[in-house]
Amino acid sequence: MTEAVIVALITGGLSLIGVIISNAASNRRISGELAEKQAITDTKLDELTREVREHNNFAKRMPVVEEKIKVINHRLDDLEKGE
């Protein structure tokens, strides 16, 4: 009976060590994949932020352009009436 208990303890201990090693390796792999995906997400977010800033600059300039077009149209109307 003592031999059976010792064999069971050794088997259980080795199984536990195998599970711990397996979990550690899996955790490292998952952490690496997560870091890679986070880097990709950060890059995409930076690109999106740049595009939004460009759009905002365009949106700020458009009313100025529209006002200039209005002035040009009025000047053209005045020139056409003068002819």
ZADO-1210 file (C-alpha; in nm, 4 decimals, padded with zeros to 6 digits):
<atoms>
<atom x="00.0000" y="00.0000" z="00.0000" code="MET" pos="1"/>
<atom x="00.2830" y="00.2412" z="00.0742" code="THR" pos="2"/>
<atom x="00.4250" y="00.1874" z="-00.2736" code="GLU" pos="3"/>
<atom x="00.0887" y="00.2702" z="-00.4296" code="ALA" pos="4"/>
<atom x="00.0672" y="00.5940" z="-00.2345" code="VAL" pos="5"/>
<atom x="00.4221" y="00.6960" z="-00.3338" code="ILE" pos="6"/>
<atom x="00.3530" y="00.6154" z="-00.6998" code="VAL" pos="7"/>
<atom x="00.0283" y="00.8151" z="-00.6846" code="ALA" pos="8"/>
<atom x="00.2060" y="01.1142" z="-00.5260" code="LEU" pos="9"/>
<atom x="00.4851" y="01.1051" z="-00.7843" code="ILE" pos="10"/>
<atom x="00.2345" y="01.0744" z="-01.0701" code="THR" pos="11"/>
<atom x="00.0216" y="01.3567" z="-00.9299" code="GLY" pos="12"/>
<atom x="00.3271" y="01.5795" z="-00.8792" code="GLY" pos="13"/>
<atom x="00.4515" y="01.5214" z="-01.2322" code="LEU" pos="14"/>
<atom x="00.1043" y="01.5850" z="-01.3710" code="SER" pos="15"/>
<atom x="00.0871" y="01.9096" z="-01.1752" code="LEU" pos="16"/>
<atom x="00.4275" y="02.0192" z="-01.3080" code="ILE" pos="17"/>
<atom x="00.3140" y="01.9362" z="-01.6639" code="GLY" pos="18"/>
<atom x="-00.0031" y="02.1420" z="-01.6236" code="VAL" pos="19"/>
<atom x="00.1917" y="02.4380" z="-01.4811" code="ILE" pos="20"/>
<atom x="00.4432" y="02.4300" z="-01.7686" code="ILE" pos="21"/>
<atom x="00.1648" y="02.3979" z="-02.0241" code="SER" pos="22"/>
<atom x="-00.0293" y="02.6911" z="-01.8756" code="ASN" pos="23"/>
<atom x="00.2825" y="02.9090" z="-01.8618" code="ALA" pos="24"/>
<atom x="00.3610" y="02.8405" z="-02.2289" code="ALA" pos="25"/>
<atom x="00.0015" y="02.9097" z="-02.3287" code="SER" pos="26"/>
<atom x="00.0013" y="03.2322" z="-02.1290" code="ASN" pos="27"/>
<atom x="00.3213" y="03.3526" z="-02.3020" code="ARG" pos="28"/>
<atom x="00.1761" y="03.2743" z="-02.6456" code="ARG" pos="29"/>
<atom x="-00.1502" y="03.4533" z="-02.5707" code="ILE" pos="30"/>
<atom x="00.0354" y="03.7535" z="-02.4263" code="SER" pos="31"/>
<atom x="00.2453" y="03.7779" z="-02.7424" code="GLY" pos="32"/>
<atom x="-00.0602" y="03.7649" z="-02.9666" code="GLU" pos="33"/>
<atom x="-00.2355" y="04.0247" z="-02.7530" code="LEU" pos="34"/>
<atom x="00.0637" y="04.2598" z="-02.7706" code="ALA" pos="35"/>
<atom x="00.0753" y="04.2214" z="-03.1498" code="GLU" pos="36"/>
<atom x="-00.2960" y="04.2919" z="-03.1879" code="LYS" pos="37"/>
<atom x="-00.2698" y="04.5911" z="-02.9539" code="GLN" pos="38"/>
<atom x="00.0113" y="04.7337" z="-03.1677" code="ALA" pos="39"/>
<atom x="-00.2025" y="04.6928" z="-03.4806" code="ILE" pos="40"/>
<atom x="-00.4982" y="04.8601" z="-03.3082" code="THR" pos="41"/>
<atom x="-00.2773" y="05.1493" z="-03.1945" code="ASP" pos="42"/>
<atom x="-00.1484" y="05.1983" z="-03.5497" code="THR" pos="43"/>
<atom x="-00.5006" y="05.1996" z="-03.6928" code="LYS" pos="44"/>
<atom x="-00.6164" y="05.4420" z="-03.4242" code="LEU" pos="45"/>
<atom x="-00.3272" y="05.6784" z="-03.5024" code="ASP" pos="46"/>
<atom x="-00.4163" y="05.6685" z="-03.8731" code="GLU" pos="47"/>
<atom x="-00.7836" y="05.7326" z="-03.7986" code="LEU" pos="48"/>
<atom x="-00.6912" y="06.0236" z="-03.5717" code="THR" pos="49"/>
<atom x="-00.4801" y="06.1742" z="-03.8515" code="ARG" pos="50"/>
<atom x="-00.7666" y="06.1408" z="-04.0986" code="GLU" pos="51"/>
<atom x="-01.0125" y="06.3005" z="-03.8563" code="VAL" pos="52"/>
<atom x="-00.7771" y="06.5942" z="-03.8039" code="ARG" pos="53"/>
<atom x="-00.7477" y="06.6411" z="-04.1803" code="GLU" pos="54"/>
<atom x="-01.1241" y="06.6346" z="-04.2108" code="HIS" pos="55"/>
<atom x="-01.1636" y="06.8849" z="-03.9274" code="ASN" pos="56"/>
<atom x="-00.9194" y="07.1213" z="-04.0970" code="ASN" pos="57"/>
<atom x="-01.1169" y="07.0862" z="-04.4193" code="PHE" pos="58"/>
<atom x="-01.4426" y="07.1527" z="-04.2340" code="ALA" pos="59"/>
<atom x="-01.2933" y="07.4696" z="-04.0835" code="LYS" pos="60"/>
<atom x="-01.1730" y="07.5977" z="-04.4220" code="ARG" pos="61"/>
<atom x="-01.4946" y="07.5302" z="-04.6158" code="MET" pos="62"/>
<atom x="-01.6968" y="07.8230" z="-04.4763" code="PRO" pos="63"/>
<atom x="-01.4090" y="08.0563" z="-04.5703" code="VAL" pos="64"/>
<atom x="-01.4067" y="07.9181" z="-04.9240" code="VAL" pos="65"/>
<atom x="-01.7854" y="07.9488" z="-04.9481" code="GLU" pos="66"/>
<atom x="-01.7672" y="08.3119" z="-04.8391" code="GLU" pos="67"/>
<atom x="-01.4981" y="08.3841" z="-05.0982" code="LYS" pos="68"/>
<atom x="-01.7119" y="08.2202" z="-05.3680" code="ILE" pos="69"/>
<atom x="-02.0033" y="08.4424" z="-05.2666" code="LYS" pos="70"/>
<atom x="-01.7854" y="08.7513" z="-05.3009" code="VAL" pos="71"/>
<atom x="-01.6580" y="08.6340" z="-05.6403" code="ILE" pos="72"/>
<atom x="-02.0134" y="08.5708" z="-05.7612" code="ASN" pos="73"/>
<atom x="-02.1210" y="08.9186" z="-05.6509" code="HIS" pos="74"/>
<atom x="-01.8240" y="09.0738" z="-05.8297" code="ARG" pos="75"/>
<atom x="-01.9071" y="08.8770" z="-06.1448" code="LEU" pos="76"/>
<atom x="-02.2685" y="08.9905" z="-06.1250" code="ASP" pos="77"/>
<atom x="-02.1528" y="09.3504" z="-06.0883" code="ASP" pos="78"/>
<atom x="-01.9226" y="09.3138" z="-06.3880" code="LEU" pos="79"/>
<atom x="-02.1978" y="09.1582" z="-06.6002" code="GLU" pos="80"/>
<atom x="-02.4412" y="09.4373" z="-06.5077" code="LYS" pos="81"/>
<atom x="-02.1793" y="09.6976" z="-06.5984" code="GLY" pos="82"/>
<atom x="-02.1477" y="09.5673" z="-06.9534" code="GLU" pos="83"/>
</atoms>
